[in-house]
Amino acid sequence: MTEFFKTVEEDHLTQFVRLMDEVRYTPNDVVLRKGEQGDAMFFIVAGTVSVLKQGIRALDLGAGDCIGEMALLDNDPRSATIVAVTPVVTLRRRRDDFDELLNSTPVMKGMYRILVQKIRTDLETYVESVRAQEQVKQDLRRAREIQEAMLPQSDLSVGSIYITGVCRPADSIGGDYYDHMVLDENRIGVFIGDAAGHGFHSGLIGAMIKSGLFTQIEVNADVLAVMSTVNRIVHRHGPDWSFFTACFIIFDLSKITLRYSNAGHPPPLHYQARTGRIKYLETTSYPAGFSHEIEKSVGTRTWENGDILVLYSDGVVEAQDGERNQFGFERLEQCVLSSVHLSPSDIKNHILARVADYTGAKGQQDDITVVVARL
């Protein structure tokens, strides 16, 4: 009938089963309740029940399993609540009849007491492990909520410029970060960055960057001043092995120009509506954190109405298919060129969809961030 009584002699087992009565339960019925004194044990004939410990669904049991025997063997109150998951059929054996059988076989009873103690210990260990894992998951969920709150909660539209973005972490917590901000009546800033790796430590670096970024902007929003602050944060406060690629762009609406510093970040694509071609905002410095000072180099460019700027993290161009081929810059350019007639939001979604199609079943391997600005 069950592994629990596989060594019991057949005549004892026959006597044991003869005095059982059938009990049925419907889903969500409580079969046994924690803290109650055990007066019976049950063999599950059909259906599934769940063992609940401290509100946690510790394990499921089904046909052939035995429940309630521990409280009969050691006379302690029931240590867990058991609830029917599906319609359940059981065979119940009362305490008096159970004690009579065990008392007739002292050796078997001693072995059962040892087994019961082991089962209780194993179950407590399992429940503590589940609780610890659930606490970690809860902490990660809260950390992700905080990280999502750090990102822009809406698109930005000022004059002829419209900016939209999205950040999709590979894990619960990601190392990518982007932002956009109005600096003054004539200037708009866009920032994108990527901490080395992905996960909790990378997310913390992103949080420090956001804090330093906006503090610096309040004092001096110049491109080099902002990027120097980013470098100082990573170099001073990040682990020795950490670095942070970043690009900060300032659009000047009065001069129709943009100034930027690119610290080792994948170069943004600048689609020029007049020529129908794409040019890159190339790197101007090594990544933040490599040295105590960042390179004092700034790129400049003019732009015209209808131009499109696409910023992205390396999770886009380095996304791999099943054969480990990368999505690459050429496919990204094709995505942009084939969607320039769309809105910035649709261009962003088009890029994300193409990357997802390319990776297929392999799925996302790194944080992915895409920011699209129509000028």
JOFEN-V536865 format. One record per pair of residues at least 12 apart in sequence whose ideal C-beta (glycine too) atoms are under 10 Angstrom apart, sorted by sequence separation. I is the first residue (numbers start at 0). GAP is how many residues later the second one is. D is the distance in Angstrom with one decimal. If there is no record, write none. Layout:
I,GAP,D
I,GAP,D
This chain:
0,12,7.4
4,12,9.5
47,12,5.5
48,12,5.3
151,12,8.7
165,12,8.6
177,12,7.7
178,12,4.9
179,12,9.6
192,12,8.8
193,12,8.8
213,12,9.8
215,12,8.4
216,12,9.1
230,12,9.7
233,12,8.9
247,12,6.5
248,12,8.4
257,12,8.6
266,12,9.2
267,12,6.9
268,12,8.1
282,12,9.5
283,12,9.2
284,12,6.0
313,12,9.8
314,12,9.4
315,12,9.6
316,12,5.7
318,12,9.3
334,12,8.0
337,12,7.7
338,12,7.8
355,12,9.3
30,13,9.2
47,13,7.1
48,13,7.6
66,13,9.1
151,13,6.5
164,13,5.0
177,13,6.4
178,13,8.1
192,13,7.0
194,13,9.6
212,13,6.4
215,13,4.2
230,13,8.2
246,13,6.4
247,13,5.6
248,13,8.7
266,13,3.9
267,13,4.5
283,13,4.2
284,13,9.6
315,13,9.5
316,13,9.4
318,13,9.9
354,13,6.8
46,14,9.5
47,14,4.8
50,14,9.9
67,14,7.9
150,14,7.7
151,14,9.8
164,14,8.4
176,14,7.7
177,14,4.5
178,14,9.0
194,14,8.0
211,14,8.9
212,14,9.7
214,14,7.7
215,14,8.3
229,14,6.7
246,14,7.1
247,14,8.3
265,14,9.0
266,14,5.3
267,14,9.4
282,14,9.2
283,14,6.6
316,14,8.2
335,14,8.7
0,15,9.2
46,15,6.9
47,15,8.4
66,15,5.7
150,15,8.6
151,15,9.4
162,15,9.7
164,15,7.2
176,15,7.4
177,15,7.4
230,15,8.5
245,15,8.1
246,15,4.5
247,15,8.5
265,15,9.9
266,15,5.2
283,15,5.5
315,15,9.4
316,15,5.9
334,15,6.0
335,15,7.5
338,15,9.3
354,15,8.7
0,16,7.3
45,16,8.2
46,16,7.2
48,16,8.1
50,16,8.0
150,16,5.7
163,16,8.9
175,16,7.8
176,16,5.0
177,16,9.5
192,16,5.9
212,16,7.0
215,16,9.5
229,16,5.4
245,16,7.8
246,16,7.1
264,16,9.2
266,16,6.4
282,16,9.1
315,16,6.3
334,16,4.9
337,16,9.1
351,16,7.2
22,17,8.8
24,17,9.6
31,17,8.8
33,17,10.0
43,17,6.2
44,17,9.9
45,17,5.5
47,17,9.5
149,17,9.4
162,17,4.8
175,17,7.2
176,17,7.7
192,17,9.2
211,17,5.1
212,17,6.8
215,17,9.6
244,17,8.4
245,17,4.8
246,17,8.9
247,17,9.5
265,17,9.0
266,17,9.9
281,17,7.0
334,17,9.5
350,17,9.2
30,18,5.9
33,18,7.7
43,18,6.1
44,18,6.2
45,18,9.9
48,18,6.8
162,18,9.9
174,18,8.6
175,18,5.2
176,18,7.8
190,18,8.5
211,18,6.7
229,18,7.7
244,18,6.1
245,18,7.8
246,18,4.3
261,18,9.3
264,18,7.4
280,18,6.1
334,18,9.0
351,18,6.3
20,19,9.4
22,19,7.0
24,19,10.0
29,19,9.9
30,19,9.7
31,19,9.1
32,19,9.8
33,19,8.0
43,19,5.5
44,19,8.6
147,19,8.2
160,19,9.4
174,19,6.0
175,19,7.7
190,19,8.9
226,19,6.8
243,19,7.6
244,19,4.3
245,19,5.7
246,19,8.4
248,19,7.3
261,19,5.9
263,19,6.0
264,19,10.0
315,19,9.3
331,19,7.0
334,19,5.1
350,19,5.3
19,20,9.7
26,20,8.9
28,20,9.3
30,20,9.9
31,20,9.9
33,20,9.0
42,20,9.0
43,20,6.8
74,20,9.4
146,20,8.6
173,20,9.1
174,20,3.5
192,20,8.8
208,20,8.8
211,20,7.7
212,20,8.8
225,20,9.1
226,20,8.9
242,20,9.1
243,20,8.5
244,20,4.1
246,20,8.0
260,20,9.6
261,20,6.7
262,20,7.6
263,20,9.3
264,20,9.7
280,20,7.2
311,20,7.1
330,20,9.6
333,20,8.4
334,20,8.4
349,20,9.7
19,21,9.5
23,21,9.5
25,21,9.7
26,21,9.4
42,21,7.9
43,21,5.0
58,21,9.6
60,21,7.8
71,21,8.6
147,21,9.2
173,21,8.6
174,21,7.0
208,21,5.9
211,21,4.7
226,21,5.6
242,21,7.6
243,21,9.1
244,21,7.6
246,21,6.3
259,21,5.5
261,21,4.8
262,21,7.4
263,21,6.9
348,21,8.9
350,21,8.0
19,22,9.1
22,22,9.8
23,22,9.3
24,22,7.6
29,22,9.4
42,22,7.7
43,22,7.5
57,22,7.2
67,22,9.3
71,22,9.3
146,22,7.6
157,22,9.4
174,22,6.0
175,22,7.8
190,22,6.3
207,22,9.5
210,22,8.4
211,22,9.5
225,22,5.2
259,22,9.7
260,22,9.5
261,22,5.0
262,22,4.5
263,22,5.5
264,22,7.7
278,22,8.0
309,22,7.7
331,22,8.4
347,22,5.1
349,22,9.6
19,23,7.5
21,23,7.8
23,23,8.9
41,23,9.1
42,23,5.5
43,23,6.8
61,23,9.1
66,23,7.9
71,23,5.6
155,23,9.7
173,23,9.8
174,23,4.6
190,23,9.9
224,23,9.8
257,23,8.3
260,23,5.3
261,23,6.9
262,23,6.7
263,23,3.4
264,23,9.5
309,23,9.4
330,23,7.0
331,23,8.6
346,23,8.7
347,23,7.7
348,23,9.5
24,24,7.9
41,24,7.1
42,24,8.1
60,24,9.4
61,24,8.9
65,24,9.7
67,24,8.4
68,24,8.9
70,24,9.0
74,24,10.0
155,24,4.7
157,24,6.1
173,24,5.3
174,24,7.2
188,24,9.1
208,24,6.1
223,24,9.1
225,24,8.8
259,24,7.4
260,24,6.4
262,24,5.4
263,24,7.7
326,24,9.8
330,24,8.5
347,24,4.7
40,25,6.4
41,25,5.0
42,25,9.5
59,25,6.7
62,25,9.4
64,25,10.0
65,25,9.8
67,25,8.9
72,25,8.6
143,25,7.3
146,25,9.0
150,25,9.4
154,25,8.5
155,25,7.9
162,25,7.5
164,25,8.5
166,25,9.3
172,25,7.6
173,25,7.9
174,25,9.5
176,25,9.3
207,25,5.3
208,25,7.6
211,25,9.3
222,25,5.7
261,25,9.9
262,25,5.0
263,25,9.7
309,25,8.6
346,25,4.9
16,26,8.6
40,26,7.0
41,26,5.2
42,26,9.3
52,26,7.7
53,26,9.0
54,26,9.1
56,26,8.9
59,26,10.0
61,26,9.0
62,26,8.7
71,26,5.3
72,26,9.6
146,26,6.1
147,26,9.8
150,26,7.4
151,26,7.5
153,26,10.0
155,26,7.4
158,26,9.7
162,26,10.0
170,26,9.7
171,26,9.8
172,26,5.8
173,26,9.8
174,26,8.1
175,26,8.3
176,26,8.7
190,26,9.5
207,26,8.1
221,26,9.8
222,26,7.9
262,26,9.1
263,26,8.0
309,26,5.7
345,26,9.0
346,26,10.0
15,27,9.9
39,27,9.9
40,27,4.1
41,27,8.5
52,27,5.1
53,27,9.7
60,27,9.7
65,27,9.6
67,27,9.7
71,27,7.6
143,27,9.0
145,27,9.3
146,27,7.0
149,27,7.0
150,27,6.8
151,27,6.1
157,27,9.2
158,27,9.2
160,27,5.9
162,27,6.3
164,27,8.1
169,27,9.8
170,27,5.6
171,27,8.2
172,27,4.9
174,27,2.7
175,27,9.2
220,27,9.5
222,27,5.7
262,27,8.7
308,27,9.9
326,27,7.9
330,27,7.1
343,27,9.1
344,27,7.6
346,27,8.2
39,28,6.0
40,28,4.3
50,28,9.5
51,28,6.2
52,28,8.0
56,28,9.3
143,28,5.1
146,28,10.0
149,28,9.8
150,28,7.2
151,28,5.9
157,28,9.7
169,28,5.0
170,28,5.2
171,28,8.0
172,28,8.7
173,28,6.7
174,28,6.4
176,28,8.6
177,28,9.7
188,28,7.1
204,28,8.0
207,28,9.9
221,28,8.2
280,28,7.9
307,28,6.9
326,28,5.8
343,28,4.2
38,29,8.8
39,29,9.6
40,29,8.7
50,29,5.1
51,29,4.5
68,29,7.9
72,29,7.7
142,29,7.1
143,29,5.9
146,29,9.7
149,29,8.1
151,29,8.7
157,29,9.6
158,29,8.5
160,29,9.5
168,29,6.5
169,29,8.5
170,29,8.2
172,29,7.1
173,29,6.2
174,29,9.3
176,29,4.0
204,29,6.7
207,29,6.2
208,29,9.8
220,29,7.3
233,29,9.6
271,29,9.6
274,29,9.9
307,29,9.9
309,29,10.0
342,29,8.9
343,29,6.8
344,29,9.9
30,30,10.0
37,30,5.8
40,30,8.1
49,30,9.7
50,30,7.7
51,30,7.2
67,30,9.6
71,30,8.5
141,30,10.0
142,30,5.4
143,30,8.5
146,30,8.4
157,30,5.7
168,30,8.8
172,30,3.8
174,30,6.8
175,30,7.2
176,30,8.3
178,30,9.3
207,30,8.1
271,30,9.7
272,30,9.3
273,30,5.9
277,30,9.1
280,30,8.6
326,30,10.0
327,30,9.5
341,30,9.5
343,30,4.8
37,31,8.4
39,31,9.1
40,31,5.4
49,31,8.9
50,31,5.6
51,31,6.3
139,31,8.3
140,31,7.1
170,31,8.9
171,31,8.8
172,31,8.4
174,31,6.1
178,31,6.9
216,31,9.9
229,31,9.3
262,31,6.1
269,31,6.8
271,31,8.0
272,31,6.3
273,31,9.6
307,31,9.1
326,31,5.2
342,31,7.7
37,32,7.6
38,32,8.4
39,32,7.6
40,32,8.9
49,32,7.0
50,32,8.5
139,32,4.0
155,32,7.2
170,32,8.9
173,32,7.6
176,32,6.1
180,32,8.7
188,32,6.6
204,32,8.2
230,32,7.1
248,32,7.3
262,32,8.0
266,32,9.8
271,32,7.3
272,32,7.5
273,32,7.8
274,32,10.0
277,32,8.9
307,32,6.0
325,32,9.2
326,32,7.8
341,32,9.6
37,33,2.6
38,33,8.1
48,33,5.1
49,33,5.4
138,33,9.3
139,33,6.5
155,33,9.9
168,33,9.0
172,33,8.9
176,33,6.4
180,33,7.6
203,33,9.5
204,33,5.7
212,33,9.3
226,33,9.4
227,33,9.1
229,33,7.3
260,33,7.6
269,33,7.4
272,33,3.4
273,33,8.1
306,33,9.6
324,33,8.7
338,33,9.4
36,34,7.2
37,34,5.2
48,34,6.4
49,34,8.2
155,34,8.6
168,34,7.9
172,34,9.9
178,34,7.0
182,34,6.7
186,34,7.2
188,34,8.7
203,34,9.0
204,34,8.9
226,34,4.4
246,34,7.0
260,34,8.4
262,34,9.8
271,34,8.8
272,34,5.3
305,34,8.6
307,34,9.7
309,34,9.3
339,34,9.1
31,35,6.4
35,35,8.1
37,35,8.9
48,35,5.5
49,35,5.4
136,35,8.2
178,35,8.3
190,35,7.7
208,35,6.8
212,35,8.3
222,35,9.7
223,35,9.2
225,35,7.9
226,35,9.0
260,35,9.1
261,35,9.1
270,35,8.9
271,35,5.7
272,35,7.5
308,35,9.6
315,35,6.9
318,35,9.6
334,35,9.8
30,36,6.9
31,36,5.6
37,36,9.1
47,36,7.8
48,36,6.1
72,36,7.7
135,36,9.6
176,36,8.9
180,36,6.7
190,36,9.4
201,36,9.9
207,36,9.6
222,36,5.1
224,36,9.9
226,36,6.0
246,36,8.8
260,36,7.1
261,36,9.7
270,36,6.2
271,36,8.8
307,36,7.5
311,36,9.7
315,36,8.6
318,36,5.1
320,36,9.6
321,36,9.8
335,36,8.8
3,37,9.5
30,37,8.1
37,37,8.0
46,37,6.7
47,37,4.4
48,37,8.4
183,37,7.9
188,37,7.8
192,37,7.2
200,37,8.7
204,37,6.5
208,37,7.6
221,37,8.6
222,37,6.4
223,37,6.2
246,37,9.0
260,37,5.6
261,37,7.0
269,37,6.6
270,37,4.1
309,37,7.3
318,37,8.7
320,37,5.6
321,37,8.3
4,38,9.0
36,38,8.4
37,38,8.0
43,38,9.9
46,38,7.5
47,38,4.9
73,38,9.2
178,38,9.9
182,38,4.7
195,38,9.4
200,38,7.3
204,38,9.5
205,38,8.4
222,38,4.9
244,38,9.0
246,38,10.0
259,38,7.0
260,38,7.3
269,38,7.7
270,38,7.6
309,38,8.4
315,38,9.4
316,38,9.1
319,38,8.3
320,38,6.2
321,38,6.2
323,38,8.8
331,38,9.6
3,39,8.7
31,39,8.1
36,39,8.8
37,39,7.3
38,39,9.9
46,39,4.6
47,39,9.3
48,39,5.9
72,39,5.3
73,39,6.5
166,39,9.5
182,39,9.8
190,39,8.5
194,39,8.1
204,39,6.2
221,39,9.7
245,39,9.2
258,39,5.6
259,39,5.0
268,39,7.9
269,39,5.5
270,39,7.4
307,39,7.0
311,39,7.5
315,39,5.9
318,39,6.2
319,39,6.5
320,39,6.5
321,39,6.9
322,39,9.5
36,40,5.7
37,40,5.5
41,40,8.7
43,40,9.9
45,40,8.5
46,40,5.4
47,40,7.1
71,40,9.4
72,40,5.9
75,40,9.2
78,40,9.6
79,40,9.6
180,40,8.5
201,40,8.3
244,40,9.9
258,40,7.1
259,40,7.9
268,40,7.1
269,40,8.2
314,40,8.3
318,40,5.2
319,40,9.9
320,40,9.6
321,40,5.5
1,41,6.2
35,41,6.3
36,41,7.6
37,41,9.6
45,41,7.7
46,41,3.4
48,41,8.8
72,41,10.0
78,41,6.4
192,41,9.4
200,41,7.7
244,41,9.3
245,41,7.6
257,41,8.4
258,41,5.3
259,41,7.7
267,41,5.8
268,41,4.3
309,41,7.4
320,41,6.7
0,42,6.2
1,42,8.6
34,42,5.1
35,42,5.1
45,42,6.9
46,42,6.1
69,42,9.3
72,42,8.3
73,42,5.5
195,42,8.7
201,42,9.0
244,42,4.7
245,42,5.6
257,42,7.2
258,42,8.3
267,42,6.2
268,42,8.2
319,42,6.4
33,43,7.6
34,43,6.5
44,43,8.3
45,43,4.4
46,43,8.3
68,43,7.8
69,43,9.9
72,43,4.8
73,43,7.6
79,43,7.3
194,43,8.1
195,43,9.0
242,43,8.5
243,43,6.1
244,43,7.3
245,43,9.9
256,43,6.2
257,43,5.4
267,43,4.5
268,43,8.0
311,43,9.6
318,43,8.7
0,44,9.1
32,44,9.6
33,44,5.5
34,44,8.7
43,44,6.6
44,44,4.3
45,44,8.7
71,44,9.2
72,44,9.4
75,44,8.7
78,44,7.5
196,44,9.2
242,44,4.4
243,44,4.3
244,44,9.5
256,44,6.8
257,44,7.9
266,44,9.3
267,44,7.5
318,44,9.6
32,45,6.5
33,45,6.5
34,45,9.8
35,45,9.2
43,45,7.6
44,45,6.2
69,45,9.1
70,45,9.2
78,45,8.4
195,45,7.3
196,45,8.3
241,45,9.7
242,45,6.5
243,45,5.5
254,45,9.9
256,45,5.3
257,45,6.0
265,45,8.4
266,45,9.5
318,45,7.4
319,45,6.4
31,46,5.4
33,46,5.5
34,46,8.6
41,46,9.1
42,46,9.7
43,46,5.6
44,46,6.1
68,46,9.4
69,46,4.8
72,46,9.8
73,46,8.2
195,46,5.3
241,46,9.5
242,46,4.1
243,46,9.5
255,46,6.0
256,46,7.1
264,46,8.1
265,46,6.1
318,46,6.8
319,46,9.4
31,47,9.6
32,47,9.1
33,47,4.5
42,47,6.3
43,47,8.5
68,47,7.6
69,47,9.1
79,47,8.8
194,47,6.8
195,47,5.2
241,47,5.8
242,47,5.9
254,47,8.4
255,47,6.2
264,47,9.1
265,47,6.8
317,47,8.0
318,47,7.4
31,48,7.4
32,48,5.3
33,48,8.8
41,48,4.2
42,48,4.6
194,48,7.9
195,48,7.2
240,48,9.4
245,48,9.4
249,48,9.6
251,48,9.8
255,48,7.1
264,48,7.9
265,48,5.3
317,48,6.4
31,49,6.5
32,49,8.2
40,49,9.5
41,49,6.8
42,49,8.2
69,49,6.4
193,49,9.5
194,49,5.2
195,49,8.4
239,49,9.3
255,49,8.6
257,49,9.6
259,49,9.8
261,49,9.9
264,49,8.2
265,49,9.5
279,49,8.5
314,49,7.3
318,49,7.4
30,50,8.6
31,50,4.4
32,50,9.3
39,50,9.6
40,50,9.3
41,50,5.3
42,50,7.8
68,50,9.3
69,50,6.6
193,50,7.0
194,50,8.4
237,50,8.8
238,50,9.3
247,50,9.9
248,50,9.0
251,50,9.9
265,50,7.7
314,50,7.5
315,50,8.9
317,50,9.8
29,51,6.5
30,51,4.6
31,51,8.8
40,51,7.4
41,51,7.7
192,51,5.7
193,51,4.9
194,51,9.5
237,51,5.6
251,51,9.5
255,51,9.8
257,51,7.9
265,51,6.0
277,51,9.6
314,51,3.7
315,51,9.8
29,52,7.4
30,52,6.7
39,52,5.1
40,52,5.3
192,52,6.5
193,52,7.6
236,52,9.5
246,52,9.8
248,52,9.4
250,52,7.5
265,52,8.8
313,52,6.8
314,52,5.0
315,52,5.8
28,53,9.8
29,53,5.6
30,53,6.0
38,53,9.7
39,53,6.3
40,53,8.6
69,53,9.2
146,53,9.9
149,53,9.1
191,53,8.8
192,53,3.9
193,53,9.6
233,53,8.3
234,53,7.2
235,53,9.1
279,53,9.6
312,53,7.6
313,53,8.7
314,53,4.0
315,53,7.9
28,54,7.0
29,54,8.0
39,54,5.2
40,54,8.2
191,54,6.9
192,54,7.6
230,54,8.4
233,54,4.6
234,54,5.0
277,54,9.3
312,54,6.0
313,54,9.2
314,54,7.1
315,54,6.5
27,55,6.3
28,55,4.6
38,55,6.7
39,55,6.4
150,55,9.6
190,55,7.0
191,55,5.4
192,55,8.7
230,55,9.4
232,55,7.8
233,55,3.5
234,55,7.8
277,55,5.5
312,55,6.3
313,55,9.5
314,55,9.4
26,56,8.6
27,56,6.5
28,56,10.0
38,56,5.1
39,56,9.9
40,56,9.8
146,56,5.4
149,56,7.2
190,56,7.4
191,56,8.2
230,56,8.7
231,56,8.5
232,56,8.5
233,56,8.8
234,56,7.0
235,56,8.3
276,56,9.8
277,56,10.0
311,56,7.9
312,56,4.2
24,57,9.7
26,57,5.5
27,57,8.3
30,57,7.1
37,57,7.1
38,57,9.1
39,57,9.3
40,57,6.1
142,57,6.9
145,57,8.7
146,57,9.5
149,57,6.5
189,57,8.3
190,57,5.0
191,57,8.7
226,57,8.9
229,57,9.9
230,57,4.1
231,57,9.3
234,57,5.6
311,57,6.4
312,57,8.0
24,58,8.8
25,58,6.5
26,58,6.3
28,58,9.4
36,58,9.2
39,58,7.9
189,58,7.4
190,58,7.8
226,58,7.3
229,58,4.9
230,58,6.6
234,58,8.6
250,58,8.7
277,58,6.6
310,58,7.8
311,58,5.1
312,58,9.4
24,59,4.1
26,59,5.9
28,59,7.7
30,59,7.3
38,59,9.7
139,59,9.7
143,59,8.3
146,59,7.1
149,59,9.5
150,59,9.0
188,59,6.7
189,59,4.8
190,59,9.9
228,59,9.4
229,59,8.8
230,59,8.2
234,59,9.0
277,59,7.0
310,59,7.5
311,59,7.3
3,60,9.3
23,60,9.2
24,60,9.8
25,60,8.9
26,60,6.7
37,60,9.7
139,60,7.6
142,60,6.6
146,60,7.3
149,60,5.3
188,60,7.0
189,60,8.1
223,60,9.7
227,60,9.2
230,60,7.7
231,60,7.8
233,60,9.9
248,60,7.5
268,60,8.5
276,60,9.0
309,60,7.1
310,60,4.1
311,60,9.2
1,61,9.4
2,61,7.7
3,61,8.3
4,61,7.9
24,61,9.2
25,61,5.9
26,61,8.4
30,61,9.9
138,61,9.2
142,61,9.0
145,61,7.8
149,61,9.3
187,61,8.7
188,61,5.3
189,61,7.4
222,61,9.4
223,61,9.6
226,61,7.3
230,61,7.9
231,61,8.6
275,61,7.9
309,61,7.2
310,61,7.9
1,62,5.2
2,62,8.7
3,62,4.7
24,62,7.2
25,62,8.0
187,62,7.2
188,62,7.7
230,62,7.0
231,62,8.6
248,62,7.8
266,62,8.7
270,62,9.0
277,62,9.7
308,62,8.1
309,62,5.5
310,62,7.8
0,63,7.1
1,63,6.6
2,63,8.6
23,63,7.2
24,63,4.3
139,63,9.8
146,63,9.6
186,63,5.5
187,63,4.6
230,63,4.1
265,63,8.3
268,63,7.0
308,63,7.4
309,63,7.9
1,64,5.2
4,64,9.7
23,64,6.8
24,64,8.1
58,64,8.1
142,64,9.4
185,64,10.0
186,64,6.7
187,64,8.5
229,64,7.8
230,64,9.4
246,64,6.4
268,64,6.8
275,64,8.3
307,64,6.8
308,64,4.4
0,65,8.5
3,65,6.9
22,65,8.7
23,65,5.5
24,65,7.2
57,65,6.6
185,65,9.1
186,65,5.6
187,65,7.2
227,65,7.3
228,65,9.5
246,65,10.0
270,65,5.8
307,65,7.0
308,65,8.1
22,66,7.9
23,66,7.5
57,66,9.7
185,66,6.0
186,66,7.2
227,66,5.6
265,66,9.2
268,66,9.5
269,66,9.9
270,66,7.3
306,66,8.7
307,66,5.5
308,66,6.6
1,67,9.8
21,67,6.7
22,67,5.0
58,67,7.4
174,67,9.6
176,67,9.1
182,67,6.8
185,67,5.1
186,67,8.5
226,67,5.5
268,67,5.7
272,67,7.5
306,67,7.7
307,67,7.0
21,68,7.3
22,68,7.6
57,68,6.1
58,68,9.5
182,68,9.2
183,68,10.0
184,68,8.3
185,68,4.5
186,68,9.6
189,68,9.1
226,68,9.1
227,68,8.6
244,68,8.3
268,68,9.6
270,68,9.8
305,68,7.6
306,68,4.3
20,69,9.5
21,69,6.1
22,69,4.9
57,69,5.4
174,69,8.4
175,69,10.0
176,69,8.7
177,69,9.7
178,69,9.7
179,69,9.5
180,69,10.0
182,69,9.6
183,69,9.9
184,69,8.7
185,69,8.0
226,69,9.4
244,69,7.7
270,69,5.9
304,69,9.1
305,69,7.2
19,70,9.0
20,70,7.2
21,70,7.6
52,70,6.8
53,70,10.0
55,70,9.4
174,70,10.0
187,70,9.4
189,70,8.9
191,70,9.7
192,70,8.5
193,70,9.1
223,70,7.7
226,70,9.9
302,70,9.5
304,70,6.6
19,71,4.2
20,71,5.5
52,71,7.9
55,71,6.0
57,71,9.9
58,71,9.6
179,71,9.8
186,71,9.9
193,71,6.7
223,71,9.4
226,71,9.0
303,71,7.2
18,72,10.0
19,72,6.2
20,72,8.3
50,72,7.7
55,72,9.9
57,72,6.6
186,72,9.4
192,72,7.1
193,72,8.4
223,72,6.1
302,72,4.8
18,73,9.8
19,73,5.1
20,73,8.5
52,73,8.3
53,73,6.4
56,73,8.5
191,73,6.6
223,73,8.5
16,74,7.3
18,74,6.7
19,74,8.9
52,74,4.3
53,74,9.4
55,74,5.3
191,74,9.1
222,74,10.0
223,74,6.2
18,75,7.7
50,75,9.8
51,75,9.7
52,75,9.4
55,75,6.5
222,75,5.5
16,76,8.3
50,76,9.4
53,76,9.2
54,76,9.5
191,76,7.9
221,76,9.0
222,76,9.0
270,76,9.5
15,77,6.8
18,77,9.5
19,77,8.5
52,77,8.3
53,77,7.1
222,77,9.7
18,78,4.9
52,78,9.0
55,78,7.2
189,78,8.9
17,79,9.4
18,79,9.3
208,79,8.5
15,81,7.6
18,81,9.2
14,82,8.9
15,82,7.9
18,82,9.2
204,83,9.7
15,84,9.4
204,84,8.9
14,85,9.0
15,85,5.3
14,86,6.9
15,86,9.8
12,88,9.0
162,88,9.1
11,89,6.2
14,89,9.2
0,90,8.6
11,90,9.7
160,90,6.1
159,91,9.9
195,91,8.3
11,92,7.2
158,92,9.3
160,92,7.2
194,92,9.9
7,93,8.4
11,93,6.7
157,93,8.8
159,93,7.7
193,93,9.0
194,93,9.5
195,93,8.4
158,94,5.3
192,94,9.6
194,94,9.2
157,95,7.4
158,95,10.0
192,95,7.9
4,96,9.8
8,96,8.2
11,96,8.6
159,96,9.6
7,97,7.7
8,99,9.3
7,100,6.9
6,101,7.5
272,101,9.5
272,102,8.6
4,103,9.2
267,103,8.3
268,103,9.7
269,103,9.7
270,103,9.4
271,103,9.9
6,104,8.5
270,104,9.4
267,105,9.1
269,105,9.0
4,107,9.8
3,108,8.5
3,111,8.3
197,115,9.9
257,115,9.6
197,117,8.4
257,117,8.4
193,118,9.7
189,119,7.8
191,119,4.6
193,119,4.7
255,119,8.6
190,120,8.9
191,120,7.7
192,120,8.4
193,120,6.4
189,121,6.7
191,121,7.0
193,121,8.0
248,122,9.7
250,122,7.7
252,122,9.5
246,124,9.7
248,124,8.4
250,124,7.1
179,131,10.0
177,133,7.1
177,134,9.6
177,135,8.4
175,136,9.7
176,136,9.3
175,137,4.9
174,138,8.7
175,138,9.3
173,139,9.2
175,139,7.2
174,140,9.6
173,141,9.0
160,142,9.4
159,144,10.0
160,144,9.6
159,145,5.6
167,145,9.6
169,145,7.0
158,146,10.0
159,146,9.0
160,146,10.0
162,146,8.7
164,146,7.8
166,146,8.2
168,146,9.4
159,147,10.0
164,147,9.7
167,147,8.1
160,148,9.4
162,148,9.5
166,148,9.8
205,161,9.8
202,164,9.6
201,165,7.9
197,167,9.3
197,168,6.2
198,168,9.5
196,169,9.1
197,169,4.9
196,170,9.2
193,172,9.0
194,172,8.9
193,173,7.0
193,175,7.4
192,176,8.9
191,177,6.4
191,178,9.4
163,179,8.4
164,179,9.1
165,179,9.2
191,179,5.9
163,180,4.7
164,180,9.7
190,180,9.1
161,181,8.0
162,181,7.0
163,181,5.0
189,181,6.5
161,182,5.3
163,182,9.5
165,182,6.0
160,183,9.7
161,183,8.8
163,183,8.6
164,183,7.1
165,183,8.3
189,183,6.4
163,184,5.7
167,184,7.6
163,185,9.5
165,185,9.5
187,185,8.6
165,186,7.0
156,187,9.6
167,187,9.8
187,187,10.0
167,188,9.8
154,189,7.6
154,190,7.2
175,190,8.7
176,190,9.4
174,191,8.9
175,191,4.1
177,191,5.4
179,191,7.6
173,192,8.9
174,192,5.7
175,192,7.3
176,192,7.8
177,192,8.7
178,192,9.2
154,193,9.9
169,193,8.9
170,193,9.8
173,193,4.1
175,193,4.2
177,193,5.2
179,193,8.1
169,194,5.4
172,194,9.5
173,194,8.7
174,194,9.8
175,194,9.9
168,195,8.8
169,195,6.3
170,195,9.7
173,195,8.3
167,196,6.9
169,196,5.2
170,196,8.2
168,197,9.2
169,197,5.2
167,198,9.8
168,198,5.1
169,198,7.6
167,199,6.9
168,199,8.3
166,200,7.2
167,200,4.7
168,200,9.2
166,201,7.5
167,201,7.4
165,202,8.1
166,202,4.5
167,202,8.7
165,203,7.0
166,203,8.4
164,204,7.0
165,204,5.7
166,204,8.9
164,205,6.5
165,205,8.0
163,206,8.9
164,206,3.7
165,206,9.2
163,207,7.3
164,207,7.1
162,208,6.8
163,208,5.6
164,208,8.9
162,209,7.3
163,209,8.0
161,210,8.6
162,210,4.5
163,210,8.9
161,211,7.0
162,211,8.1
160,212,6.3
161,212,5.0
162,212,9.5
160,213,7.1
161,213,8.7
159,214,8.1
160,214,5.7
159,215,6.6
158,216,9.6
154,217,9.6
155,217,8.7
156,217,9.7
150,218,9.2
151,219,9.3
